[in-house]
Amino acid sequence: MKTIRRTVLLLGCLLHLSWMWASAPGVTICYHPASKGMYVGSPSICIMSNGDYIATHDLFANGQTEYNTEVYKSEDRGLTWERQSVVKGQFWSSVFCISDTLYLIGTDREYGNLVVRRSTDGKSWTTPSDSHHGLLAEGEYHSAPTPVVVHQGRIWKAIEYAKAPATTWPMRYSAMMISVPVGADLLEAANWTRSVNLHAMPLLKEKVYGWLDGNAVVAPDGNMVDVMRANTPNGVTEKAAIIKVSDDCRELSFDDKDLVDMPGGCKKFTIRYDSLTHRYWSLVNAAPEGEGSATGLYVRNYVVLISSPDLREWTRHATLLAHPDMKRHAFQYIDWMTEGNDIIYVSRTAYEGPDGELAHSGHDANMLTFHRIKNFRRLVKKSDGHP
């Protein structure tokens, strides 16, 4: 009798686990079946003053010729979402809001021109036809859904110049920062200041092969820095590079001591500062502690909340999402914002779809999903610097 009960209990547990892994976590904003051959990339999110959420993502595929971004809106704090538009010729973009006006900043294609678009409703967007209407720079650029920061009367965004002697990923990328005065016309290219571009390879002495996906962050000393994802091979402690930016947004500088250990630092991350905890926060793809060799580029099946008082010493607080399989499951390119006591975030998610179809791979995601961390500040202990 005991054996039968144990067997029934075991079967029940297995059924529960099967159900748990079968449904994607969070709220599914959109689903693109892998069989269609287009994959979800570049998730980004912002909050409008009326409380509506705007989420965006692009679509990527091998050999693609169209580069489009989809725009979604939620009027009920992320419970339901409705597609507003498909913006053609917009890629690798961040969505942000200034004075109730929406902007998309990124490129017009893979390694394309740097462009910005404007919208009042998320449905109709301006066209970057020339330097007076959002074409900021022609050439080969790379961008990512990383923070757009207002600081010292200017709006700042980190990007990468992508034309370099080495065309292999990611050695082709050079760090750049751009900024524009608050109140200026963001579609007028002449209003923007661009820094010099700083290539990684002459500067990095450790085992780091390029940098990308830069974050505009105000450092503890009040100066702007560009915190970049550093590409390290599997088994090497993951790192981030902190690049100093001059006040006039024209010069960049880097020193070896500014290459710091950071969990999940070799995958894309978003860093934002929280004035209530006096800490920098990020959601990263970091394997559980003790799995020291699981540090590679495609370890994206865990999402961990981390924070730092100074951008240099990082503390793990909680594992938010996890799946035992990294080949067909991932939660990656997390972009997030604070809302009151919560963090809301969007994920480029690879998971079983509602029709049961698997993602093509962990990297080639089939969903954009929305998530909430309630009362995230409770995770910080007083010993970690909480007031």
C-alpha positions in Angstrom: 0.0 0.0 0.0 2.8 2.4 0.9 4.5 1.6 -2.4 1.3 2.5 -4.3 1.0 5.8 -2.4 4.6 6.7 -3.1 4.1 5.9 -6.8 1.0 8.0 -7.0 2.8 10.8 -5.2 5.8 10.6 -7.5 3.5 10.7 -10.6 1.7 13.7 -9.2 4.9 15.5 -8.7 6.1 14.7 -12.2 2.8 15.9 -13.7 3.0 19.1 -11.7 6.6 19.7 -12.9 5.5 18.9 -16.5 2.7 21.5 -16.2 5.0 24.0 -14.6 7.5 23.9 -17.4 4.9 23.8 -20.1 3.5 27.3 -19.6 5.8 30.3 -20.1 6.2 32.4 -17.0 4.8 35.9 -16.9 2.4 37.4 -19.3 2.9 36.6 -23.0 2.8 39.9 -24.9 3.3 38.2 -28.3 4.2 34.9 -29.7 6.0 34.2 -33.0 6.2 30.5 -33.7 9.6 29.2 -34.6 8.2 27.6 -37.7 7.7 31.1 -39.2 11.5 31.6 -39.2 11.5 35.0 -37.5 12.6 35.4 -33.9 12.0 37.9 -31.1 14.8 40.3 -30.3 15.5 43.6 -28.5 12.8 43.9 -25.8 12.3 47.4 -24.4 9.8 49.0 -22.0 8.8 52.4 -20.8 5.9 53.9 -18.6 3.9 56.9 -19.8 2.7 59.5 -17.3 -0.9 58.2 -17.4 0.4 54.7 -16.3 0.2 53.0 -19.6 3.1 50.6 -20.5 4.7 50.6 -23.9 6.8 47.5 -24.9 8.7 47.0 -28.1 10.7 44.3 -29.8 12.2 43.6 -33.2 12.3 40.5 -35.3 15.5 38.9 -36.6 16.4 35.9 -38.8 19.3 34.7 -40.9 19.4 36.4 -44.3 16.6 38.8 -43.4 16.0 41.8 -45.7 13.3 43.6 -43.6 14.0 45.1 -40.2 10.9 45.9 -38.2 9.9 46.8 -34.7 6.6 45.9 -33.1 5.0 48.3 -30.5 2.6 47.1 -27.9 0.6 48.9 -25.2 -1.0 47.8 -21.9 -3.6 50.0 -20.1 -4.0 47.6 -17.1 -0.5 47.4 -15.6 0.7 44.6 -17.9 -2.2 42.2 -17.6 -3.2 42.5 -21.2 -1.4 43.9 -24.3 -2.5 45.3 -27.7 -0.3 45.8 -30.7 -0.2 49.4 -31.7 2.0 49.4 -34.8 4.8 47.7 -36.8 7.5 50.2 -37.5 9.3 49.3 -40.7 13.0 50.0 -40.9 13.6 50.1 -37.1 16.0 47.7 -35.4 18.0 47.2 -32.2 16.0 50.0 -30.5 15.1 51.5 -27.1 11.7 53.0 -26.5 11.6 55.9 -24.1 9.2 58.7 -23.1 10.0 62.5 -22.7 7.1 64.8 -21.7 4.5 62.3 -22.9 6.1 61.9 -26.2 7.4 58.5 -27.3 10.7 57.9 -29.0 12.4 54.9 -30.6 16.1 55.1 -31.0 18.2 52.5 -32.7 19.3 51.6 -36.3 17.4 51.2 -39.5 18.8 47.7 -40.1 21.6 45.4 -39.0 24.7 47.5 -38.8 22.8 50.4 -40.3 22.2 54.1 -39.9 21.5 55.6 -36.5 17.9 56.8 -36.4 15.3 58.2 -33.9 11.5 58.4 -34.4 8.8 60.2 -32.5 5.2 59.3 -31.7 2.4 60.7 -29.6 0.3 57.5 -29.5 2.5 54.6 -30.4 0.6 54.1 -33.6 2.0 56.7 -35.9 5.7 57.3 -36.1 7.9 59.8 -37.9 10.1 58.7 -40.8 13.9 59.3 -40.5 14.2 60.6 -44.0 17.0 63.0 -43.5 19.1 64.8 -40.8 16.2 67.1 -40.0 13.7 64.2 -39.4 15.6 61.6 -37.3 18.5 60.4 -39.4 21.2 61.0 -36.8 24.2 59.4 -38.5 24.8 57.4 -41.6 27.2 54.4 -41.5 27.5 51.1 -39.6 26.1 51.3 -36.0 24.9 49.0 -33.3 22.5 49.7 -30.6 20.5 47.8 -27.9 17.5 48.4 -25.6 19.7 50.0 -22.8 18.9 53.0 -20.7 18.2 56.5 -22.0 19.2 58.8 -19.1 18.5 62.4 -18.3 21.4 64.0 -16.5 22.8 67.6 -16.2 20.3 69.0 -18.6 21.0 66.4 -21.4 19.6 63.1 -22.6 22.2 60.4 -22.9 22.3 57.0 -24.8 25.2 54.5 -25.2 25.6 53.0 -28.7 28.4 51.3 -30.7 30.2 52.1 -33.9 30.3 48.9 -35.8 32.7 49.5 -38.6 36.1 48.2 -37.7 39.1 46.4 -39.3 37.8 43.2 -37.6 34.3 42.4 -38.8 33.8 39.3 -36.6 31.3 39.6 -33.7 31.9 41.4 -31.3 35.4 42.6 -32.1 33.9 45.1 -34.7 32.3 47.2 -32.0 33.6 50.4 -30.6 32.0 52.2 -27.6 30.2 55.5 -28.2 28.0 57.9 -26.3 25.5 60.4 -27.8 23.6 63.1 -26.0 21.2 66.0 -26.8 20.0 68.9 -24.6 16.7 68.5 -22.8 14.1 70.5 -24.7 15.8 70.3 -28.1 14.3 68.7 -31.1 15.5 65.1 -30.9 14.9 64.5 -34.7 17.4 67.2 -35.6 20.8 65.5 -36.0 22.7 68.8 -35.4 21.4 68.9 -31.9 23.1 65.7 -30.9 26.7 65.4 -29.7 28.6 62.2 -30.5 31.7 61.0 -28.7 34.8 59.5 -30.3 34.5 55.8 -30.7 36.7 53.6 -28.5 37.7 50.2 -29.7 38.2 47.5 -27.0 41.0 45.4 -28.4 44.0 47.7 -27.9 42.9 48.4 -24.3 41.9 45.0 -22.8 44.7 42.9 -21.5 42.6 40.2 -19.9 40.7 37.4 -21.7 38.0 39.6 -23.1 37.1 39.6 -26.8 35.2 42.9 -27.4 32.4 44.9 -25.8 28.9 45.9 -26.7 25.4 46.8 -25.4 26.6 49.8 -23.5 24.6 51.3 -20.6 24.5 55.1 -20.0 24.8 55.3 -16.2 25.5 58.2 -13.8 28.4 57.0 -11.6 28.6 57.6 -7.8 30.8 60.6 -8.5 28.1 62.2 -10.6 29.9 61.7 -13.9 28.5 59.8 -16.9 29.9 56.4 -17.7 29.2 53.7 -20.3 29.0 50.3 -18.6 29.5 47.7 -21.3 28.9 44.0 -21.6 32.3 42.3 -22.0 32.5 39.2 -24.1 34.4 36.5 -22.2 34.8 32.8 -23.1 33.1 30.0 -21.2 34.7 29.2 -17.8 36.0 32.8 -17.3 34.6 35.0 -14.6 32.1 37.3 -16.3 33.0 41.0 -16.4 31.7 44.4 -17.3 33.8 47.4 -18.6 33.2 50.9 -17.1 34.2 53.6 -19.6 34.4 57.2 -18.5 32.6 59.9 -20.5 33.7 63.5 -20.6 31.1 66.2 -19.5 30.8 67.5 -23.1 30.1 63.9 -24.4 33.1 64.0 -26.7 35.8 62.0 -25.1 35.9 58.4 -23.7 38.6 56.8 -21.6 39.2 53.4 -20.1 41.7 51.8 -17.7 42.3 48.1 -16.9 41.1 48.7 -13.3 37.7 49.5 -14.8 37.1 46.0 -16.0 35.1 44.6 -13.1 33.6 41.2 -12.1 29.9 41.1 -12.7 27.5 38.1 -12.7 26.1 37.7 -16.2 28.3 40.4 -17.6 28.9 38.7 -20.9 25.2 38.9 -21.8 23.2 42.0 -22.5 21.9 43.7 -19.3 20.2 47.0 -18.2 21.5 48.9 -15.2 19.4 51.5 -13.5 20.0 53.5 -10.3 17.5 53.5 -7.4 17.7 56.6 -5.2 15.8 54.9 -2.3 18.3 52.1 -1.8 21.3 54.2 -3.2 22.1 51.2 -5.3 22.5 50.2 -9.0 20.3 47.3 -10.0 20.3 44.9 -12.9 18.6 41.6 -14.0 21.2 39.3 -15.5 21.7 35.9 -17.0 23.9 34.3 -14.3 24.0 30.7 -13.4 23.5 29.7 -9.8 26.5 30.1 -7.5 28.6 26.9 -7.5 28.2 26.3 -11.2 31.4 28.2 -11.9 32.0 26.8 -15.4 28.4 27.8 -16.5 29.4 31.3 -17.4 29.2 31.2 -21.2 27.5 33.3 -23.8 24.4 31.0 -24.1 23.7 30.5 -20.4 20.5 32.5 -20.6 18.1 30.1 -18.8 18.4 31.9 -15.4 17.5 35.5 -14.5 19.1 36.8 -11.3 18.4 40.2 -9.6 21.7 41.8 -8.5 22.7 45.2 -7.1 25.8 47.3 -6.4 26.5 50.5 -4.4 29.3 51.5 -6.8 29.0 49.5 -10.1 32.1 47.5 -9.0 30.9 45.1 -6.2 27.8 43.2 -7.1 25.5 41.3 -4.8 23.1 38.5 -5.9 19.6 38.9 -4.3 17.2 36.4 -5.9 16.9 34.0 -8.9 13.7 35.1 -10.6 13.4 32.8 -13.5 15.0 29.4 -14.2 14.7 26.4 -16.5 16.9 23.3 -16.4 17.3 23.3 -20.3 19.4 26.0 -21.9 19.2 24.7 -25.5 15.6 25.6 -26.2 14.7 27.8 -23.2 15.9 31.3 -22.2 14.9 34.6 -20.7 17.3 37.2 -22.1 17.9 40.8 -23.0 15.9 41.9 -20.0 14.8 45.5 -20.0 13.1 47.0 -16.9 11.9 50.0 -15.0 10.9 50.7 -11.4 7.2 51.5 -10.7 6.6 52.4 -7.1 7.9 49.5 -5.0 8.0 47.1 -8.0 10.2 46.3 -10.9 8.5 45.6 -14.2 10.4 44.0 -17.0 10.2 42.4 -20.4 12.1 39.4 -21.7 13.1 37.9 -25.0 11.8 34.5 -24.0 12.4 31.1 -25.6 9.8 28.6 -24.4 7.0 26.2 -25.4 4.3 28.3 -27.2 0.6 28.0 -26.6 0.4 25.6 -29.4 3.1 23.4 -27.9 5.8 24.3 -30.4 9.3 24.8 -29.0 11.5 27.7 -29.7 14.1 27.2 -32.4 16.8 27.6 -29.8 17.5 29.4 -26.6 19.0 32.3 -28.6 16.2 32.3 -31.2 13.3 33.3 -29.0 9.7 32.9 -29.8 8.0 35.2 -27.3 8.0 38.6 -25.7 6.9 38.3 -22.0 6.1 40.7 -19.2 7.0 40.2 -15.6 6.8 42.0 -12.2 8.9 41.8 -9.1 6.8 43.0 -6.1 8.5 45.0 -3.4 12.0 44.4 -4.8 13.7 46.7 -2.2 12.8 44.2 0.6 15.6 42.0 -0.8 18.3 44.4 0.3 19.7 43.8 3.8 20.9 46.7 5.9 24.4 45.2 5.6 24.1 45.7 1.8 23.7 49.4 2.2 19.9 49.8 2.6 19.2 53.0 4.7 
